[in-house]
């Protein structure tokens, strides 16, 4: 009778045991996937000699900026949504897991780029007018790109910089148009560029 009781208790406990093992396996698989992504990012940077990561600001719903745009007033600009804020935080976590550190982090003066830079939580950053959006003429295209190109020319191969900016800026320099939160690896010596995806 006791043996039968023990056997019944064992059978009842099987779903719980299997469920626990499944959860453990899922967590381990997710950790392995993140580690694999991180290793791949570093490997791609090393293989192409990338010393710059261009990042488009995180998700900011809408198109362009309002007609009353003022560079020093976030209420007159298109800003990050809650999804965008979570996206920026997640990308920062990915960089940290990859063991990436940057010699310098620069951001467009637009609020959505500054907030992205802050939420990445990767250390000190500064604004740079060479990363500003000229999409609607709020910044001069020729002057902005000249300033950015001069900055890129003075970078050393050993530098590793993160530039948080806009689609139009990244496209003008690299020929690649990333989605919100998208990354483009860039070698400032050869001008070679690669769209990076962790999906």
N, C-alpha and C positions, 0 to 999 in steps of 0.2 A: 504493500500500500504506500509506504514511504517513497519507494523507488518510482512508483507511478506519479506521485505528487511532485517529486523533484523533476521528473521528465516533463510534466505539464507546465511547471514554472519556467523551465528552460525554453520550451516552445513559445511561451508567451513573451519571453525576453528577446527572442530573435529579431523581430522588427526594429526594436530599439537599438540593438547592437549594430544591425545593418545600416540603420539611419545614421548613427554616429560615425560609422566608418565612411559612409558616403560623404558626409559633411567634411570630415577630415581630408578625404581625397580631393574634394572640390577646392578647399582652401589651399591645399598643397599645389594643385594644378594652377590656380590663379597666381600664386606666388612665383611658380616656375615660369609662367607666361610673362609676368612683369619683368623678371630677371632676364629672360630671353630678349624681350624688347629693349631693355637697357643695354645689354651687351651688344645688340645689333646696332643701336644708335651710335655708341662709341666706336664700334668697328667701322661703320660707314664714315664717320668723321675722320678717323685715322687713315682710312684707305684713300680718301680724296683730299686729305690735308686741309679739311675745313677748319677755319679759325673764326667763323662767324655763323651764328644761327639767327636767321630772320624769323620773327614770329609775328603773325598777324594777330591783332587784338582778339580777345575772346568774343563770344556771341553778343552782339548788340543789335537787336532787331530793328529793321527799318532800312532806309536808303538815304545815304548822304547825311547832311545836317540841316537843321531848320534855317530859314532865311535870316533869322535874327542871331545867328551864330556869333558867339564871343569866345575867344580862346581861353579867357580866364573865368568863364562862367559856365559850369557844368550843366546848369539848368537850360542852357540854350543849345545843348549838344545831344547827339544820339549816344546813349550810354549803355553799359552792360545790363543785361537782364539777370535774373537770379540764376538762370541756367548758365549764363556767361561767367558769372562769379564762381560757380561750382566748377566750371570747365577750367578756369584759370588756376584754381587751387589744385585740381587734379593734375594739370600739366606740371605745376611746381613740384608735386609729389613725385611724378615720374622722373624729373630731372634729378631730384635728390636720390632716388633709388638707383639711378644710373651712375651716381657718384660724380655728376657734372658740377663743376664750379666755374665761375666766370671771372675773368680779370676785370671785366667792365660790363655793366648793364645800362643800356640807354633806351629811352622811351620818347615817342612822339609827345608833343605838348597837349594833344587831345586827351580829354578826360578818360575816354574808354581805354586808351593805351596806358595811361598812368595808373588807372585802377587795376588793369591786368598786371602791370609790373609789381604793384604792391601786393596783390593777392598771390602771385607766384611764390612770394616769401623766400627769395633766394639771396637776400642781402641788399646792400645799398644800390640804388639806381639813381640816374639823373636824366632830366629831359634834354632833348637835342632837337633843334629846329630842322636839322637835316633829315628828320624822320617824319615831318609833318605831312598831312594829306593835302595834295593840290587838286583833288578830284573836282571840287566846285570852285576852285580859284581862290580859296581862303588863304592859300600859300602859293607862292610863285614856283612853278614847276622847275624852271631852269635853275633858279637860285637854290632851291631845295636839293636838287640832284647834284649840283656842283659841290655843295657843302658836304653831302653824304659821300660822294666819290673821293673828295679830298681826305676825308676821315678814313675811308677804306684803304686808300693808297698808303697811309702811314702805319697801318697795322703790320705787326711782325707775324711770321708763321707760328710762333710760339704763343701768340695771344689767343684768347678764347672769349669772344664777346657775344652777348645776346642783345639783339636789337628788336624792340617791340614797336611795331609800326602798322601801316595800312596796306591793303591789297595793291593799290596803285603804285606805291613806293617799291614794294617787293617785286612786282611785275616789271617795273622800269629797269631795275638793276639786274634781275636774274632771268627774266622772261617767263617766270612761273607765277601763276595766280592761285595762292592758297586759300582755302576756306577759313572761316573764323577759327582762331586758335591753331591754324596750320603752321608748320615749320618748314623752312627751306635751309638746307645746309649749304654753305658758301665758302669757297676758297678765294680770298681777296688777292692772292698772287696770280692765279690763273683765270679767275672769273668763272670757274666751273661751279655749277649749282645742282642740287638734288632735292626734290620734294621728299620730305620724310613723312611716313605714315606708320603709326604704331598699331594699325588695325589689321 
